[in-house]
Amino acid sequence: MNMTHYMELLAVNQPWNLIIFMAIPVVLAETLAITELYLLFTRKFHGAIYYLNRFAGIAVGIYFIGIIYYVISKAIIPITNAGEWRTIIDILAVGSYVIAGLPLVWIALQELGLVNKALDQMKKLKIHAICVALFLVFGHIAMIAGMLDPSLLGYQNPHQMLGHDSVAPAGGMQMNEEKMPMDKPTHMH
């Protein structure tokens, strides 16, 4: 089965890529979402849950700045320049993952007092809730598209088409059973 670059990123360099690109941001974002619900229902803007919410919002936003920079510089730009996107499914998965981080960056900026300074606590809470919702929507689009097989829309892996012990036309790289395409790092690694 063929993979999107999103899924390939999570699959290589186990378990580190899975921890860096999925576990850490999801744990922080889910902590933010759960504490956000508590604040929406209780309106208690003090205490441990409030400060946990602020910490998670700042931490996940700053963390996603690094992820967005990495994915754009190490994946989106090189894959685009090489013309190696694996159909619109691949673009949707990677693009949605990057877009999902932007609302979290906005939450961090708000918590650090860099944006929305004039808003009262309730309006800031509304912005938080909208940003969390946007993260969840785009994050789930990325996950669903990322798990799809790009061959559904016609992608054919050139290495699989060649079979074992064939020479790749573009780079002349010898493919054999010991070095399958997933055994070596990809652009997103």
Disulfide bonds with the S-S distance in Angstrom:
none
